[in-house]
Each structure stands twice: as structure tokens, then as C-alpha cells.
């Protein structure tokens, strides 16, 4: 039996996928202690503060919360939770940019980070910082706003979505 200390950084073991149908993935095994932790509610303002702190550490301008991007993020988080499957394509094959526009945001740029299973926004942000593609989105110099959402599936598994954009 594998036993790990239950801290976000050490509570998991990641293995690369042997089969990559969509260009990249990983499997994560977490400790029973981490798996038993409750999911923390999302505080969008605290998420913005954490993202802006990370951007400032890397010489990037701060972002603002945008309610329209939050609606676009919620669309995707709910779609993922509804099908218990993480991905960037939403209902009817929609993209982040299409969802932003559907929410009333005239996106010239829209990028998206998604994740599933993390128990808090701090944990999911830590995961995104360790991934080159997600880190690129977090540090895009030409975005100005974000929307963030989390939805749970029927079994309580959280699905996280961050949409970054510029009009």
C-alpha cells in the first residue's frame, strides 16, 4: 500500500498517460487522507488575489474579475460535472471563446484552464502552476480579466474552470 503525507504538494502521485488521445493527460493518485478532505467552497475574490500574486511574481499585470467570464466558466464547470469528465469542449462542442461570447463577453482572446478533483482553489492553482500549458495561460500578458467557477458532480467530485480573456 502506498502511503503519502497528506499535504497538497505531497498528497499525490502523478503518472503520465500511456495513451494520449488529446495530446496530454496525467493520472493522479491521492492519499486516502487527502481524498477524505471536504471540498472548500470557491471564493472568486480570493482566487483573483492568488492569481494576481502569481502574476506579480512573474512580472505580469493584475487582472480583474468579470461576471461574464464567470458565467462562461460556470457553463464549463457545470458541463464537466454533468458528464463527470474533464475537458475543454462544452455543450455542443463549444470552445472557451464561444462560451465567453455566449455570456456577453466580446472576446478577442479567451483561454481556459480546467481541472478536477482538487479540494480547494489553492490546490488547483498549485496544480496549474506545475503544468506548462496552464502556467502559460495564467501568465498571458495580453489578458485583462478572469472568471472562475467550480461545480460538483453527483458524487461530490469538484470540477474547476478558469477563463482568462481580453475584449
N, C-alpha and C positions, 0 to 999 in steps of 0.2 A: 504494500500500500504506500502511495506517495503522500508525504506529509509536508506541508509548507506553512511558514509563518503567515498569519492572516493579516498582512498589510497590503494595500493596493499594489505596491511595487513587487512584492514577493508572493502574493496570493495566487499566482497563476503560472502556468507553464504553457508556452506557445510553441506550436509546431507548425511548420509550413505545410500547406496542402500539397499533396502529390498530384492532384488533378486540379487544374486551374481553368475552369470553363470561361471565366470572365476576366482573366488577366491577373488575378491576385486574390489571395484569401489566406486566412490562418485559422487554426483550431486552437482554442484556448481551454485549458483545464484549470479550474479554480479549486482552492481548498474547500473542504466542507464548511469551515468556519465562515469564509467569505460568501459562499453560496447561501448560507443561512441568514446573512445580514439583511435587514429590510432595505428596500429601495427608498432613497431620500427624495423628497419632492423637489422639483426643479424650481429654482429661483432665478428667473431670467436676468434680473439686475445683477445678482452675484455672478452669474455666468459671464455677463458683459465685463464686469470688473476683472475677472480672472483672464478672460481672453485679451483684454486691453493691457493687462500687466505683462502677459507673454509677448504681445506685440511690441510694447515699450522696451522690453529686454532685448528685442531684436531690431530696434531702430524703426519701427513702423508706427504710423499714426493711429490714434484711437478710433474706434468705431462707435456707432450709436445703435440702440435698439430701434427696430422698425416693426410696427404692428403688422404691416402687410407681409413682411418676410416671416414673422412669427406665424401667421396664418399658413403660409406656404410650408414652413417647417412642420406645423401641426398636421397638414394634409399628408405629408410623407410619413411622419411618425405613426399616425393612425393607420395608414395603409400597410406599413410594415407590421404593426402589431396585429392588424386584422388577418393577415396571412401568415403570421409567425415566421417571417422570412425577411432578412435584411437585404436591401439593395437600393439603387438609385432610381430605378424606374418605378413610377407610381401607377395609379389607376389609368388604364388605357394606354400604358407605355409613356406617360408624361415624364418630362425632364424637370430638373430644378428650375430652369429658366421659364418653362411653360407654367409651372405651378406658381412661380412668383408673379408672372403676368396675370394668371387667373385670380390671384389675390389682390390685384390692383397695383402691383409694383412694376413700373416700366423698365425692366431690367436690361441694361446694356451688358452687364456681367452678372452671372449667378453661378455660384459654385456651392457644393453641398458636402458635408461630412455626415456619415451615418455610423451608428454602432448599436450593438445590442448586448444586454446582459450586465453592464456596469451598474453598480449600486448607487452612484452619485454622479453629479456633473463633474466634480473634481476627478473622479476615477476615469470618466470618459475623456475628459480633456487630457489627462495624462497619457491615455492610450493614443489619442490623436497626435500628441506631440512626438510620440515614438515612431510614427508612420510617416514616411517621406511625402506621400501624396496628401495626407491630411494636414501635415505641417505646412506644405505649400499653400493650401487653401487658407489656413489660419493666418499666414503671413503675407498674403497677397497685398501688394502695395496699392493697388487700384480699386479696392473695395472700400465702401464707406459705412455700411450698415450690416446688421445681422438680425436674424430671427432664430429662436431656438425652441425646441419642443421635445417632450417625452410622452410616450403613450405606452401602456402596458397591454400585453395580450391577455387572454382568458386565464392563463396560469400565473400571471403576475410578472412575466419577463418584460423588462423595460426595453424600449426601442427609442433611440435618441437621434435627433436630426438637427443639424445646424446649417442654415442657409446664409451665405455671405453674398452681398450684392452691391451694385452701383447702378444708379439711373443715369 
